[in-house]
């Protein structure tokens, strides 16, 4: 079976494809073609965010794909700066309007703090307020599943302790060289599915000789090895690309990494993000 047909089941019994298309850094006017192409190749999981500024393009690509809406899984994210119920409720409706695809499959709080204070102050009350807006949109049928992104255990506990619905997903930075094992284990113990963004570490890992040697052993590319690694951790893998050739090769991961090589990749410490190091999520906080 192609990885594009394989799914996980969320705690509310909704299925989500194991491999998705990330759309960060794909401009709004290019996102439609990228999404339509990916769906034509066989992708059924598309990930965007308010902060990416491309929800309109993503929605257009979905509508133009020719694939029935119910066969697709579309995620977006509430802007990290929104820590208020009224703003969150309005922003959810704005995403629904921009996407214009009827409903959203998964919506996440993009980060526990605004980006300019990432891993800084205490926004627990604001996160609960935003979460309440997501819960209500979920109960109203606007969103099929709700979750968070970049949340640490303490951030998750705040939602678990004060929310009505437990998060279905936590989307976090996971790749060979940066594997937050304790956080992944904690999420899994709470029935929270982990999604791995930047599974190829923004391409910087392509030059790592140890990773290159393991990829060569399996007769695969480094990106294929990195994607397979995150899948074998039990996470959804969300490589970002607008290149159709990369979309195809990223889905050619029908091989098994040995336990020994999984341990090597898990223990690797490789956090060089090149030109992307300026972004808060790659700051090491």
N, C-alpha and C positions, 0 to 999 in steps of 0.2 A: 504493500500500500504506500502511495506517495505521502510524504509528510504533510502535504497540503490538504490531505483528506483526514488526517488524524486530529483528534480533539481531546481536550480535558473537559471535565464536568465541574462547574462551579458549585458552591455549597447550596445554591438555590435551584440546582438541577438544570441550569442552562449550559449548553455546550459552547466551547470556545476553541477555535482552531489553534493547534500548537505552534504554528509558524505564522507570523504576520508581517505586514509591511509597515515600517516606520516612515513617517513623512516629515520629520524635523529637517529644516533647511531646504525644503522643496517649496519654491515660491508658489503663491496662490495661482498664478497664471500657468504654471507648469504641473500643478498637482493633479488636475483633471486627467491629463494624458497619462501621467505616471500611474494613477490609480486604475484607470481603465485598462492600461496595458497589463498591470499586475493581475487584475481580475481575469483578463483574457488568458494569462499564463496558468491560472488556477488558484491564485490567492483568494482567500475568503475572509481574512482578518486584516482590517485596515485601522491604523492608529494615528490619530491627529491630536491637536490641542488648541485651545483658544490662543495660547501664546505663540503658536506656530504661524498664525495669521493666514492659514490656508484652508479653513473649513469650507468656504464656498467652493473652492476648486476640488477638494476631496468629494464633496457632495455631488458636484457635477459629474465627476468621474464615475461615481457609483450609479447615478441615474442613467448615464450614457452606456453603462457596461453591458446592458442586455441581460444581466443576471437578476433573477427575482430578489427583491430586497430581503426577504426572509432567509435567503441562503447566505447572506453576508453578515459579518460581525464587525460593527463599527464602534470604535472607542474615541472619546475626546476627553479633555481635561479642563476643569474649572481653574481659571487663572490663580496662581499661587498668592497673588495680592489680595484676593477676595476672602475676607475673614468676617463676614457679616451676612446674616440671613437674607435680608432684602436684596442686597447686591447679588448674592449667590442665586437666589430664585430668578432674578431678572436675567442673569448671565446664562443660566440653563436654558431659558426660553430663547435667548439670542443664539445660542449654539444650535438649537433645534431649527430655528429660522434660517441660519446661514447654511447649515448642512442640507436642509430641505429634503430629508429622506424618510420622513414620517415619524421615526423614533430613533433613539440612540441605544445601542446594545450595552455599552459600558461607559460610565462617566466617573472620572477620578478627581480628587483634590490633588492638584499638580505638585504641591509641596507643603510641608507643615508650617513653613515660614515664607513670607514674601522673599523673592529672590535677592533683594538688596540686604536682607538680614538672615540669609540661609544658615541654619544651625545656630541662630542667635537667640533672640528673645522667646518668651513664652506666649504662644498663640493658641493655647489649648481651648479657651472659651470661643475664640473665633473659628477654630476648626469644628467645634461642636455645632456652632451656628450654621456654618456652611454645610456640614453633614446633615443637619435637619432639613435643609432645603433639598439636598440630594435624596434623602429618605422619602420626602413628600413627592418628589417628581417620580421616584421609583414606584411608590404606591399608586400614583395617578396613571401609571402605564407609559409615561414619557421615556423612561429609562429602564432597561431590563435588568441591569446589574449595576452596583455602585462600588466604588473602591477608593484607593488612595495611591499616592506615588511619592517616593522618596521618604517614606515614613519609617522612623526607627521604632524599636519596641515600645519605648515610652509614649511615642505619638500614637501608636496602635492601641496601647492600653487605654489611653484617654477616650478613644472612640468606642472601644469594647466596653468600657465602664459606664459611659454616659449616653451612648447611642441606643437606638432601638434595634437596628439591623447591624450585624457585624459586617465589616468590609468583605466583599467577595474577592478582591484583588489588591495586591500591593505591587506596583510597578517600580522597580529599583534598578540601579546600575549593577549589572552582573556580567562579568566576562572573565576568561582565563587571565589571571593576574590581579583580579579584584573579585573575590568570591566571598560575600558576607555570609558565611556558613551558619553562624548562630542566628542571624536574622531570618534566613531562609527556613531554617528548622523551626523557629518560633512561629512564623507565618503558617507553615504546614501543620503545626500542632494545633493551630486555631482554625483550620479549615480555610485559610486565606491562600488563594493561588498566587504565586509569584510570577510576574512578568519581567523579563530581562531586557532592558533597553541598552543600546550600544554594545551588543554582544561581540562586536569585532573591535571594540575599544577605539572607535574612530579611525581604524586603519593603522594606528601606530604600532599595533602588535604584529603587523605583517613582517617587520624586520627582526623579530625576536628569534634567535637561532634555535633555541630549545623548542619553541612552538613549531617552527619550520621543520625541524627534524621529525617531530611526531606526525605532522601532516604528511610528510613524505612517506613515512612508514605505512600509512593507510592509503596512499595514492590519491590524496585529496588536497585541495587548496587550504591555506591557513583560514580564510573566512569560513569555509565549509567545516573545518575542524572546530572553530570557535562557536559556530551555531550549533553543531551537534553536541558540543560540551554543555551548553546551556540547556538544551533539550534533555540531556541525560541527567541533569540536576533536577528535572521535574518542573521546569519553568516554561512559560511561553517565551519564544525567542522573537525579537522584533528588530531585525536588521533594517537599516534605512538605506534606500537607494532609489534613484530615478532611472537607473540604467537597466534596460530589459535583459541584457546578457547576465548581469549580476543577479537580477531577480530569479532567473532560471537556475543559475549555478548555486545560489543560496538555498534553493529547495532540493538540491541533489545531495542529500545527507543520509542516504540509506546505508549506513555502516554503523558499527558499534565500537566505541572507544573502550578499551580494556580498563578494568578497575585500577590497575597500576598507573596507566596514563591519565585516568581521571584524577587520581591523587596528585600526580605531578602537576597537572594543570590547575588543580584547586590550590595547591601550595605555592604556586607561582606568584610573585609580587611584581607586577608590571603596571604602573600607573602613570605612564608618560602619555599625555593626550595631545602633545604637539600644540598646534595653534588653537585647539579647543580648551586648553588648560585654564583659560580665563573665565570659563563658565562656572557658576557656583557648584553645579553637581560634580564637577571634576576637580574641585579644590581640595579634596581629601578631608573635608569637614564631616 
